[in-house]
């Protein structure tokens, strides 16, 4: 992703472009982009004609993805908080964790391990 630096007397010499690329890489990581997505971002920046527009599109997509992840994690945290107060010892009928499931997921089909 980052071009290798030139060598001078056997030592790597990093220039301003390397520092800028590293800053962009760290910013993308902080924003939640995967390594593959970050590669795509770097490819965008090499074609400056439409980079800004495509960057905004990728950022919007990542925000939607992060919002879904945050919603999922909030639900997981609620479930775990409920589990702290649960003393059911594995009895599904008295389990607070099962109580918060939708009714369709609470019942197993008779003789089956599949949810109805």
C-alpha positions in Angstrom: 0.0 0.0 0.0 2.8 2.4 0.8 5.6 2.7 -1.7 8.9 1.6 -0.3 11.2 4.5 0.5 14.4 5.1 -1.4 17.7 4.0 0.1 20.6 6.4 0.6 23.8 4.8 1.8 21.9 1.6 2.8 19.4 3.5 4.9 15.8 4.1 4.2 14.9 7.7 3.6 11.3 8.6 4.3 9.9 11.8 2.8 6.9 14.0 3.3 4.7 11.7 1.1 5.5 8.7 3.3 4.4 10.7 6.4 1.2 11.8 4.7 0.4 8.3 3.6 1.0 7.0 7.1 -1.3 9.6 8.5 -4.0 8.7 6.0 -3.5 5.0 6.9 -3.9 5.7 10.6 -6.9 7.9 10.0 -8.6 5.2 8.0 -7.8 2.6 10.7 -9.3 4.9 13.4 -12.4 5.4 11.2 -13.0 1.6 11.1 -11.9 0.8 7.6 -10.5 -2.6 7.0 -7.1 -3.1 5.3 -8.9 -3.9 2.0 -11.0 -0.8 2.3 -7.9 1.2 3.1 -6.3 -0.1 -0.1 -9.3 1.1 -2.0 -9.0 4.5 -0.4 -5.4 4.8 -1.4 -6.3 3.8 -5.0 -8.9 6.6 -4.9 -6.4 9.2 -3.9 -4.1 8.2 -6.8 -6.9 9.4 -9.2 -7.5 12.9 -7.9 -10.3 13.6 -10.5 -13.1 11.9 -8.5 -11.3 11.0 -5.2 -13.3 13.4 -3.1 -16.7 12.3 -4.3 -15.8 8.6 -4.0 -14.2 9.1 -0.6 -17.5 10.6 0.6 -19.4 7.6 -0.7 -17.1 5.2 1.1 -17.4 7.2 4.3 -21.3 7.2 4.1 -21.2 3.4 3.6 -18.9 3.0 6.5 -21.2 5.1 8.7 -24.2 2.9 7.9 -22.1 -0.2 8.7 -20.9 1.3 12.0 -24.4 2.3 13.0 -25.6 -1.3 12.5 -22.6 -2.6 14.5 -23.3 -0.1 17.3 -27.0 -1.1 17.4 -26.0 -4.8 17.5 -23.4 -4.1 20.3 -26.0 -2.1 22.3 -28.3 -5.1 22.1 -25.6 -7.5 23.2 -24.8 -5.2 26.2 -28.5 -5.2 27.2 -28.6 -8.9 27.0 -25.5 -9.2 29.2 -26.9 -6.8 31.7 -30.0 -8.9 31.9 -27.9 -12.0 32.3 -26.3 -10.5 35.4 -29.7 -10.5 37.1 -30.6 -14.0 35.9 -30.6 -16.9 38.3 -32.4 -19.4 36.1 -29.6 -22.0 36.0 -30.4 -22.9 32.4 -34.2 -23.2 32.8 -35.6 -21.5 29.7 -39.0 -21.0 31.2 -37.7 -18.7 34.0 -34.7 -17.3 32.1 -34.7 -13.5 31.7 -32.6 -13.8 28.6 -35.2 -16.0 26.9 -37.9 -13.6 28.1 -36.6 -10.8 25.9 -36.6 -12.9 22.7 -39.4 -12.5 20.2 -42.2 -15.0 20.9 -41.5 -16.8 17.6 -37.9 -17.6 18.8 -38.9 -18.8 22.3 -40.7 -22.0 21.2 -38.9 -24.9 19.6 -40.8 -27.1 17.2 -41.8 -30.3 18.9 -39.1 -32.9 18.4 -36.9 -30.5 16.5 -33.9 -28.4 17.3 -35.0 -25.7 14.9 -36.7 -22.4 15.9 -40.3 -21.9 14.8 
